């Protein structure tokens, strides 16, 4: 389904309710990123990033509320990003949508404090999936300054949020602390950017070499 299609979102929830009887968990995982400086991004892709990354999860969460309340213990988990914890130059729209999603999650968490439904967010750095690895050349070097996580590690964090009481898990943990530090101290973030970009550039070359090796084996 296309999460930008509101009717499809409604149908998804109705089908899930019919198939499983109840809906206990909603995981908003869909994402879209057209990378590059803002002035180079196609305006339609700007709109699509907003639609996929923040409009869709907010709508799905709203539409799922009656089902989650009915289950007497529902959980909504958002898949955010470290780019939503600290501004990421070269990814202003993506960073803005993920930041907005994070703010929405934290605010809704407080609103739902007296109910049986709660929400949380996982904020990963780069993840070893096609979302990044298929477009290595367009990904900003600084992204690769942080350790690469696996899809399984993100899934494990989502599971922990569903089963526990935490509001946010940033992975890797050290990268989350660095992102928080950069958000609180913008000048420090700007000073560290050249160093982090250089480290990321070095790591990026390794990933490109690995990808070429895989392609040659195929």
C-alpha positions as CSV (number, residue, x, y, z in Angstrom):
1,X,0.0,0.0,0.0
2,X,0.9,3.7,-0.4
3,X,0.9,5.3,3.0
4,X,0.1,8.6,1.3
5,X,-3.3,7.2,0.2
6,X,-5.6,7.9,3.2
7,X,-8.2,5.4,2.0
8,X,-5.5,2.7,1.8
9,X,-4.5,3.5,5.4
10,X,-8.1,3.1,6.5
11,X,-8.4,-0.2,4.6
12,X,-5.2,-1.5,6.1
13,X,-6.5,-1.0,9.6
14,X,-9.9,-2.5,8.8
15,X,-8.3,-5.6,7.2
16,X,-5.9,-6.1,10.1
17,X,-8.8,-5.9,12.6
18,X,-10.8,-8.4,10.6
19,X,-7.9,-10.8,10.2
20,X,-6.5,-10.7,13.7
21,X,-9.5,-9.6,15.8
22,X,-7.7,-6.7,17.5
23,X,-4.8,-4.2,16.8
24,X,-2.3,-3.9,19.6
25,X,0.7,-2.3,17.9
26,X,1.2,0.2,15.1
27,X,4.7,0.6,13.7
28,X,5.1,3.6,11.4
29,X,8.2,2.6,9.5
30,X,7.7,4.0,5.9
31,X,10.2,6.6,4.9
32,X,11.3,8.6,1.9
33,X,14.5,10.7,1.3
34,X,15.6,12.6,-1.7
35,X,19.1,13.7,-0.7
36,X,21.0,16.8,-1.4
37,X,20.9,20.6,-0.6
38,X,17.3,21.9,-0.4
39,X,17.6,24.1,-3.5
40,X,18.5,21.0,-5.6
41,X,15.6,18.8,-4.6
42,X,12.6,18.5,-6.9
43,X,9.6,20.3,-5.2
44,X,7.4,17.3,-5.7
45,X,9.9,15.2,-3.8
46,X,10.0,17.8,-1.1
47,X,6.2,17.3,-0.8
48,X,6.5,13.5,-0.9
49,X,9.0,13.5,2.0
50,X,6.6,15.5,4.1
51,X,3.7,13.2,3.1
52,X,5.5,9.9,3.8
53,X,7.7,10.9,6.7
54,X,5.2,12.9,8.9
55,X,1.8,13.3,7.4
56,X,1.2,9.6,6.9
57,X,2.4,8.4,10.4
58,X,0.3,11.1,12.1
59,X,-2.8,10.1,10.0
60,X,-2.3,6.4,10.6
61,X,-1.8,7.0,14.3
62,X,-5.0,9.0,14.5
63,X,-7.0,6.4,12.5
64,X,-5.6,3.6,14.6
65,X,-6.5,5.2,18.0
66,X,-10.0,3.6,18.2
67,X,-8.6,0.2,17.4
68,X,-5.7,0.6,19.9
69,X,-8.0,1.9,22.7
70,X,-10.3,-1.1,22.1
71,X,-7.4,-3.5,22.6
72,X,-6.9,-2.1,26.2
73,X,-3.2,-1.7,25.9
74,X,-2.1,-0.4,22.5
75,X,1.4,0.9,21.5
76,X,2.5,3.1,18.6
77,X,6.2,3.0,17.6
78,X,7.6,5.6,15.2
79,X,10.8,4.9,13.3
80,X,12.6,8.3,13.4
81,X,16.2,9.1,12.9
82,X,19.3,10.6,14.5
83,X,18.6,13.4,11.9
84,X,15.5,14.1,13.9
85,X,17.5,14.6,17.1
86,X,20.0,17.1,15.6
87,X,19.7,19.2,12.4
88,X,21.5,17.5,9.5
89,X,22.8,19.9,6.8
90,X,22.2,18.5,3.3
91,X,19.0,16.8,4.5
92,X,17.0,19.7,5.7
93,X,13.5,18.3,4.7
94,X,14.3,14.8,5.9
95,X,15.7,16.1,9.1
96,X,12.8,18.5,9.6
97,X,10.2,15.7,9.1
98,X,11.9,13.4,11.5
99,X,12.3,16.1,14.0
100,X,8.6,16.9,13.7
101,X,7.7,13.2,14.1
102,X,9.8,13.0,17.2
103,X,8.1,16.1,18.7
104,X,4.7,14.7,17.8
105,X,5.6,11.4,19.6
106,X,6.8,13.1,22.8
107,X,3.8,15.4,22.9
108,X,1.3,12.5,22.2
109,X,3.0,10.4,24.8
110,X,2.1,13.0,27.4
111,X,-1.5,13.3,26.1
112,X,-1.9,9.5,26.5
113,X,-0.4,9.3,29.9
114,X,-3.8,8.6,31.6
115,X,-4.9,6.0,28.9
116,X,-3.9,2.4,28.1
117,X,-2.3,3.5,24.9
118,X,1.2,4.9,24.6
119,X,3.7,5.8,21.9
120,X,7.5,5.7,21.5
121,X,10.2,6.3,18.9
122,X,13.3,4.6,17.8
123,X,15.9,6.9,16.3
124,X,18.6,5.1,14.4
125,X,21.6,6.4,12.6
126,X,22.6,4.8,9.2
127,X,21.1,1.4,8.7
128,X,22.5,-1.3,6.4
129,X,19.5,-1.5,4.0
130,X,18.8,-0.4,0.5
131,X,17.4,2.9,1.8
132,X,21.1,4.0,2.1
133,X,23.2,1.3,0.5
134,X,21.6,1.5,-3.0
135,X,22.3,5.3,-3.2
136,X,25.7,5.5,-1.5
137,X,26.9,8.2,-3.9
138,X,24.2,10.6,-2.9
139,X,24.5,10.1,0.8
140,X,26.4,12.9,2.7
141,X,29.8,11.8,4.0
142,X,28.9,12.8,7.5
143,X,26.2,10.2,7.7
144,X,28.9,7.4,7.6
145,X,30.8,9.0,10.5
146,X,28.4,6.9,12.7
147,X,28.5,3.1,13.0
148,X,26.2,1.3,10.7
149,X,23.3,-0.6,12.4
150,X,21.5,-3.6,11.0
151,X,17.8,-3.9,10.4
152,X,17.7,-6.6,13.1
153,X,19.1,-4.1,15.6
154,X,16.4,-1.6,14.7
155,X,13.7,-4.3,15.0
156,X,15.1,-5.3,18.4
157,X,14.8,-1.7,19.6
158,X,11.2,-1.5,18.3
159,X,10.4,-4.7,20.2
160,X,11.9,-3.3,23.4
161,X,9.8,-0.2,23.0
162,X,6.6,-2.2,22.5
163,X,7.3,-4.4,25.6
164,X,8.8,-1.8,27.9
165,X,8.1,1.7,29.1
166,X,10.9,3.7,27.4
167,X,9.9,6.6,25.2
168,X,12.9,6.6,22.9
169,X,15.8,4.4,21.9
170,X,18.6,5.9,19.9
171,X,21.0,3.5,18.1
172,X,23.9,3.3,18.3
173,X,23.6,4.7,21.9
174,X,26.8,6.7,21.6
175,X,25.6,8.3,18.3
176,X,22.4,9.2,20.1
177,X,24.4,11.0,22.8
178,X,26.4,12.8,20.2
179,X,23.3,13.9,18.3
180,X,21.8,15.2,21.6
181,X,25.0,17.1,22.3
182,X,25.0,18.6,18.8
183,X,21.4,19.7,19.3
184,X,22.2,21.5,22.5
185,X,25.4,23.0,21.3
186,X,25.1,24.1,17.6
187,X,28.5,25.7,17.6
188,X,30.1,22.5,18.7
189,X,28.2,20.6,15.9
190,X,29.5,23.0,13.3
191,X,33.1,22.8,14.6
192,X,33.0,19.0,14.6
193,X,31.4,18.7,11.1
194,X,34.7,18.8,9.1
195,X,36.2,16.1,11.3
196,X,33.1,13.9,11.2
197,X,32.8,14.4,7.4
198,X,36.4,13.2,6.9
199,X,35.8,10.1,9.0
200,X,32.5,9.4,7.1
201,X,34.3,9.9,3.8
202,X,36.8,7.2,4.8
203,X,34.1,4.8,5.9
204,X,32.0,5.5,2.7
205,X,34.9,4.4,0.6
206,X,34.9,1.1,2.4
207,X,31.2,0.6,1.8
208,X,31.6,1.5,-1.9
209,X,34.5,-1.0,-2.3
210,X,32.4,-3.6,-0.6
211,X,29.4,-3.0,-2.9
212,X,31.6,-3.2,-6.0
213,X,33.0,-6.5,-4.7
214,X,29.4,-7.9,-4.3
215,X,28.4,-6.7,-7.7
216,X,31.5,-8.3,-9.3
217,X,30.7,-11.6,-7.6
218,X,27.1,-11.5,-8.9
